[in-house]
Each structure stands twice: as structure tokens, then as C-alpha cells.
Amino acid sequence: MEIIYLDELFVLELIIDYFLLLGTARLCSLPYRRGRFLAGAALGAAWSCGGVAPKLAWLTVPVMRPVLALAMTLAAFGGERRLGKCFAAFLGVSALFGGAVYAAGLLRGDGAEAVPPRLDMRVLILAFAVSWAVMGLLFRGGVKAASRRILDVTIERQGRTVRLRALEDTGNGLVDPMSGCAALVAEAEAVGGLFPAGDGPLLRGPPAEAVLRIPGMRLIPYAGVEGQSRLLLAFKPDRVTVNGVERHDLVAAVTPAPLGTDGCYDAVI
């Protein structure tokens, strides 16, 4: 008869689930919000421990696994614009890791039936290394995008708040000539929630018209790809935070065109 220690099971599941969520964030090019990943991992670990009790054995039936996966995804990535993509990526990373654990157990000399109960840190380390390498080979585009530094930006204006994923671009030299502040460039759709519904189309139209019709707006000149001088619509937010740190040296410029082709970010800073 096998003895299962709940504290050891909880810690083991916590480690596994945390790194699964970390791998999902890497694959989806999302900021590493370790506190939320830990919360999602704790939910998964508690779920697994609860399934040990005879009265809660229904928690471990196969049909409940997608429910747990969805709950963990919401805990770790709730609020992301592409939550469905995060959920699918989490399922994929979990399946990949499960296969890596099976292979690592066989390489260590365990029988197939012994892999779950005899799982230890050596198997985990090997499985994570294999999974990380396979993700790099199979999902080069996503992993390459993850190597870019994506910042978590929050903008507040007149009681409204939006959260953006901003690509850190050290070559971005756009400056507001009125204040001397650096300009964060964001997609019009991403900052639309900061304005009344009727102003949305103006953000995507001619900048000069928006300046006349939306209070507090200004224009920032910049050089286009062809070297021609153009104008960007801009405004001074009431508050801006970058990775949780408040910034007073930023204005927000608005571009009607998408900034990236992979959807990994909606602003450049």
C-alpha cells in the first residue's frame, strides 16, 4: 500500500504547475507575473491534494482536467486580451511536459507504471529541460518574441484605466515638444477605453480633427518611413505606471495602425 504525504504532494504539484504557467507565459510572450503564477499553481496543487480524499475523488476524473486548466489560466492570465490563446498554450505546454516526464522516467530506468508515484526532482529537472528545448524548436516565433522585453503598462485618464503590453524599444526617440517628455506610442484600439465611445473613430482618423474635437489632445511631429514629417495624436495621461512603477515623464501618442504583426504587444515605449 502506497503512503501519500499531502505536504510533499502539494509542494511537488506547486512546483510543476508554477513552471507550466511560466512556460505558457514564455510561449505567449506575456510578462512574468510571478505572484499570479504562484496563485494559479497553488490552486492546481490544492486541487490535486483534494482529489486524494475519497469523497473528492471526482476532482481527478479526466473530464475535470479541462476545468482545472481553465481555472488556473484565469488565475494566472485573467485580464489578458487573448485569454483563449493562453488557455490553449497552457494545455499544449502541459501535454508537452507530461510526455517529457514519461520519457525522463523511462530514461532513468523506471517502469511506465512507476512514473507518477516515483516522480522526483531529478525527473522534473530533466523533463523541464526537455520541454524548454522542444518549445524553442517547435515554436521559434513565439519564443523569439518572448526574448523581447515586454513591459506591463497601465494608463489612467479621467477616471478610466487601460492596461497595455508595451515593447521596450531603446531606439524610440519620440519626444513631446511641449513638455519634453518621452512619448509612449500605443494603438488606437488599445487606448480607446480611456475615451468616451463617440471619440473612438476620431482616434483612428486625421490627427488634426481629433485635436479640435477631443479636449486635452495635442500633436507630436515625427519622421515617417519615407523621411516625410508627419503628426501623431497625443495626450498627457493622469497617471502612467510601467511594471508597477509610476512614471511622470511620459505622454501617450496614438497610432491608428497595428504596431506588431504577432499581437504580442500593443504599445512601444
Secondary structure by P-SEA (a helix, b strand, c coil): cccccaaaaaaaaaaaaaaaaaaaaaaaccccaaaaaaaaaaaaaaaaaaaacccccccccccaaaaaaaaaaaacccccccaaaaaaaaaaaaaaaaaaaaaaaaaaccccccccccccaaaaaaaaaaaaaaaaaacaaaaaaaacbbbbbbbbcccbbbbbbcccccccccccccccbbbbbbbcccccccccccccccccccaaaaaacccccbbbbbbccccccccccccccccccccccccccbbbbbbcccccccccccccc
